[in-house]
Amino acid sequence: MTVAVLASLAAGLCFAVAGVLQQRAAGARPDEEALSPRLLKHLLGDRLWLRGIGLAVLAYGFQSLALAFGPLSLVQPLIVTELLFAVPLSAHLHRTRLGAREWFGTLAVACGLALALFSARPRGGNATASLSAWVLVVGATIALVASALTLARSLPSGPWRASAVALAAGALMGTQSVLLAATVEHLERGLVATLAAWQTYALVLASVGGLLLIQSAFQQGPLAASLTVIDATEPVVAVTVGVLVFGEAVRGGWPVTAVTVAGLVLVVAGIAALDSSPLVAALHGDQRARARHA
């Protein structure tokens, strides 16, 4: 259990630094590259961004190690501590300090999400589902992503727009997690079965699309407005799909459900506090200044 805790915290730290480096690189790109393949094309030539990707790969290694020694219900809430590393580090790189409002927002999202995941403790399930169930999942994901991006276009550049794009990214990455589980199940049956399954190719498309949306969210606003929403949305979507479509179980009952709902309310309150923060808005102004200079 000690190995699981230490590996989870190491994964959280690596994810945090990886996010900071990626956002630092993406934030320097001009607005017209948002949601465009050109953004990824330019970032692939950025050493800072590539270091961030390398650290993300290392983080997944630590996460795998943690899962080998501990249950998902312990590992996932601990990995959420990345927010406690990432947001202050991002502010430090902008030569500023978080105030009470920003600390509240960061702690509220991290603690609320950890509380909701730990209390619900999703488990079990089967990645095999009917074609109609998959159509429902894909259709709902496309609708949510499209709605979030439409909302983003109606908002002025800044934290709120970054959060809207991050919502789309988190929704797509949550579905990507489910597609990954289905692909792993096909892989157990052999390479031919994997290549014959449509989920394999949907996983590739979701991964590339998710990467573009994540970097666009980073490009649109400060890390506090984007990473928090991505970290909150991805597990919520994955767990919801798992429960409704693939038969996963979550803990229920009055005390557990109340704690889970309280955690999610805390997450929403934290995101709202960060998006409406004058300091986060100032960080966005600094980010746009760097982009213009670049």
Backbone hydrogen bonds, N-H to C=O, Kabsch-Sander energy under -0.5 kcal/mol:
donor,donor_aa,acceptor,acceptor_aa,energy
5,V,1,M,-2.2
6,L,2,T,-2.6
7,A,3,V,-2.7
8,S,4,A,-2.1
9,L,5,V,-2.3
10,A,6,L,-2.3
11,A,7,A,-2.3
12,G,8,S,-2.5
13,L,9,L,-2.4
14,C,10,A,-2.4
15,F,11,A,-2.9
16,A,12,G,-2.1
17,V,13,L,-2.4
18,A,14,C,-2.6
19,G,15,F,-2.5
20,V,16,A,-2.3
21,L,17,V,-2.5
22,Q,18,A,-2.4
23,Q,19,G,-2.7
24,R,20,V,-2.3
25,A,21,L,-1.9
26,A,22,Q,-3.1
27,G,23,Q,-2.8
28,A,25,A,-0.9
29,R,26,A,-1.7
33,E,30,P,-1.6
34,A,31,D,-2.0
36,S,33,E,-1.9
39,L,33,E,-0.6
39,L,36,S,-2.0
40,L,36,S,-0.7
41,K,37,P,-2.3
42,H,38,R,-2.3
43,L,39,L,-2.2
44,L,40,L,-2.2
45,G,42,H,-1.1
46,D,43,L,-2.0
47,R,45,G,-0.6
50,L,46,D,-2.2
51,R,47,R,-2.1
52,G,48,L,-1.6
53,I,49,W,-2.1
54,G,50,L,-2.3
55,L,51,R,-2.3
56,A,52,G,-1.9
57,V,53,I,-2.1
58,L,54,G,-2.0
59,A,55,L,-2.3
60,Y,56,A,-2.1
61,G,57,V,-1.5
62,F,58,L,-2.0
63,Q,59,A,-2.5
64,S,60,Y,-2.3
65,L,61,G,-2.1
66,A,62,F,-2.6
67,L,63,Q,-2.3
68,A,64,S,-1.3
69,F,65,L,-0.8
69,F,66,A,-1.0
70,G,66,A,-1.3
74,L,71,P,-1.4
75,V,71,P,-2.3
76,Q,72,L,-2.4
78,L,74,L,-1.2
79,I,75,V,-2.1
80,V,76,Q,-1.2
81,T,78,L,-1.6
82,E,79,I,-2.0
83,L,80,V,-1.9
84,L,81,T,-0.9
85,F,81,T,-0.9
85,F,82,E,-0.7
86,A,82,E,-3.4
87,V,83,L,-1.8
89,L,85,F,-1.7
90,S,86,A,-2.7
91,A,87,V,-2.2
92,H,88,P,-2.4
93,L,89,L,-2.1
94,H,90,S,-1.1
95,R,92,H,-1.8
96,T,91,A,-2.0
103,W,99,G,-2.4
104,F,100,A,-2.4
105,G,101,R,-2.3
106,T,102,E,-2.5
107,L,103,W,-2.8
108,A,104,F,-2.8
109,V,105,G,-2.1
110,A,106,T,-2.4
111,C,107,L,-2.9
112,G,108,A,-2.2
113,L,109,V,-2.3
114,A,110,A,-2.3
115,L,111,C,-2.6
116,A,112,G,-2.4
117,L,113,L,-2.6
118,F,114,A,-2.5
119,S,115,L,-2.2
120,A,116,A,-2.1
121,R,117,L,-2.3
123,R,249,A,-2.2
126,N,246,F,-2.3
134,W,130,S,-2.0
135,V,131,L,-2.5
136,L,132,S,-1.9
137,V,133,A,-2.3
138,V,134,W,-2.9
139,G,135,V,-2.6
140,A,136,L,-2.5
141,T,137,V,-2.3
142,I,138,V,-2.5
143,A,139,G,-2.3
144,L,140,A,-2.4
145,V,141,T,-2.8
146,A,142,I,-2.6
147,S,143,A,-2.3
148,A,144,L,-2.4
149,L,145,V,-2.3
150,T,146,A,-2.2
151,L,147,S,-2.3
152,A,148,A,-2.2
153,R,149,L,-2.0
154,S,150,T,-1.0
154,S,151,L,-0.6
155,L,151,L,-0.5
155,L,152,A,-1.2
161,R,156,P,-0.6
162,A,158,G,-2.3
163,S,159,P,-2.3
164,A,160,W,-1.9
165,V,161,R,-2.4
166,A,162,A,-2.3
167,L,163,S,-2.0
168,A,164,A,-1.6
169,A,165,V,-2.3
170,G,166,A,-3.0
171,A,167,L,-2.2
172,L,168,A,-2.2
173,M,169,A,-2.5
174,G,170,G,-2.1
175,T,171,A,-1.7
176,Q,172,L,-2.1
177,S,173,M,-1.7
178,V,174,G,-1.1
179,L,175,T,-2.4
180,L,176,Q,-2.3
181,A,177,S,-1.8
182,A,178,V,-2.0
183,T,179,L,-2.4
184,V,180,L,-2.6
185,E,181,A,-1.7
186,H,182,A,-1.9
187,L,183,T,-2.4
188,E,184,V,-1.5
189,R,186,H,-1.4
190,G,187,L,-1.2
194,T,190,G,-1.6
195,L,191,L,-2.6
196,A,192,V,-1.6
197,A,193,A,-0.7
197,A,194,T,-0.8
200,T,197,A,-1.0
201,Y,197,A,-0.7
202,A,198,W,-2.2
203,L,199,Q,-2.2
204,V,200,T,-1.4
205,L,201,Y,-2.1
206,A,202,A,-2.7
207,S,203,L,-2.4
208,V,204,V,-2.3
209,G,205,L,-2.7
210,G,206,A,-2.7
211,L,207,S,-2.2
212,L,208,V,-2.2
213,L,209,G,-2.3
214,I,210,G,-2.6
215,Q,211,L,-2.4
216,S,212,L,-2.1
217,A,213,L,-2.3
218,F,214,I,-2.4
219,Q,215,Q,-2.2
220,Q,216,S,-1.6
221,G,217,A,-1.0
225,A,222,P,-1.3
226,S,222,P,-0.9
226,S,223,L,-0.6
227,L,223,L,-1.9
228,T,223,L,-0.8
230,I,226,S,-2.3
231,D,227,L,-2.7
232,A,228,T,-1.4
233,T,229,V,-2.8
234,E,230,I,-2.3
236,V,232,A,-1.0
237,V,233,T,-2.7
238,A,234,E,-2.3
239,V,235,P,-2.8
240,T,236,V,-2.3
241,V,237,V,-2.6
242,G,238,A,-2.3
243,V,239,V,-2.5
244,L,240,T,-2.6
245,V,241,V,-2.4
246,F,241,V,-1.1
246,F,242,G,-0.6
247,G,243,V,-0.5
248,E,242,G,-2.7
249,A,123,R,-2.9
251,R,120,A,-3.4
257,T,253,G,-2.7
258,A,254,W,-2.1
259,V,255,P,-2.0
260,T,256,V,-2.5
261,V,257,T,-2.6
262,A,258,A,-2.4
263,G,259,V,-2.3
264,L,260,T,-2.0
265,V,261,V,-2.5
266,L,262,A,-2.1
267,V,263,G,-1.8
268,V,264,L,-2.2
269,A,265,V,-2.3
270,G,266,L,-2.2
271,I,267,V,-2.3
272,A,268,V,-2.4
273,A,269,A,-2.1
274,L,270,G,-2.1
275,D,271,I,-2.7
276,S,272,A,-1.6
277,S,274,L,-1.3
281,A,277,S,-2.0
282,A,278,P,-2.1
283,L,279,L,-2.2
284,H,280,V,-1.9
285,G,281,A,-1.8
286,D,282,A,-2.1
287,Q,283,L,-2.2
288,R,284,H,-2.6
289,A,285,G,-1.9
290,R,286,D,-2.0
291,A,287,Q,-1.9
292,R,288,R,-2.4
293,H,289,A,-2.1
294,A,290,R,-2.4
